Amino acid sequence: PEERFYQRVLAADANEAADQAEQQLKKVALSDYYDDVPMKALLLAQADAANGKLSRDKQVEIRDTMEEIVEDLDEYCDETPQTKSAKAGKETAEAEGDGDAQDKLVASAVPVLSRGQLPDTWQLPHPVLCIPSRSALDESACFMLAQLLEKHGVGAWTQPFEDISNPKTMRIGMTDAPLVFLSYFGTTSKPAPVRYLVRRLKRIMPNAKFMVGFWTLGDDRKKVDEWTHA
């Protein structure tokens, strides 16, 4: 599936890619689909970029196509059809005076937070700032993450890669965000671009906490620890 998706994205065919996604979303939640298909497709794109087969302009084109696909999928909730069915069953059971049967399955779904459940420092339109660390491919991952956060009640904003690509002209539009998430598809031995970017951001946003998604590391815990403490 990820290869077929990547082919559609390379062809800038957002409609066909979104159609493929909608078929998968009949079976899985949006977050699971994003993990299983588009994120793996972006790993294929990163491998091509690392081998010199994907120009910067083509990466920007992929980013634009991914943004269109994510927008097309915005109508989907982040829950499995099974969970949707359980919620409907629970509502029916409650109406009939028996609301316990479906509670366990419904409770297993990722919750949607209300604004009142967020800390005082998060009472902002967009308390999470998503930043692409190294390329337009990173921005594609930010689009998906920001959308999922919004669906679970946490406002998120994606900073365009062009705004942070040049250290001398870097522009950050949301310096009051309490959490900054950096997306990184790099495959270098040590993530120097991320370290330098975090240092610059900390000078601009001294009160923010920082998280980084090292997408290429997978389950390599040793390398995760090495990169985290680099």
Sequence and secondary structure as in RCSB ss.txt:
>XXXX:A:sequence
PEERFYQRVLAADANEAADQAEQQLKKVALSDYYDDVPMKALLLAQADAANGKLSRDKQVEIRDTMEEIVEDLDE
YCDETPQTKSAKAGKETAEAEGDGDAQDKLVASAVPVLSRGQLPDTWQLPHPVLCIPSRSALDESACFMLAQLLE
KHGVGAWTQPFEDISNPKTMRIGMTDAPLVFLSYFGTTSKPAPVRYLVRRLKRIMPNAKFMVGFWTLGDDRKKVD
EWTHA
>XXXX:A:secstr
 HHHHHHHHHTT HHHHHHHHHHHTTTS HHHHHHHTHHHHHHHHHHHHHTT S HHHHHHHHHHHHHHHHHTTT
S SS HHHHHHHHHHHHHHHTT  STTHHHHHTS     GGGS GGG SS  EEEEESSSHHHHHHHHHHHHHHH
HTT  EEE  HHHHSSGGG   S TT SEEEEEE   SSS HHHHHHHHHHHHH TT EEEEEETT TT HHHHH
HHHT 
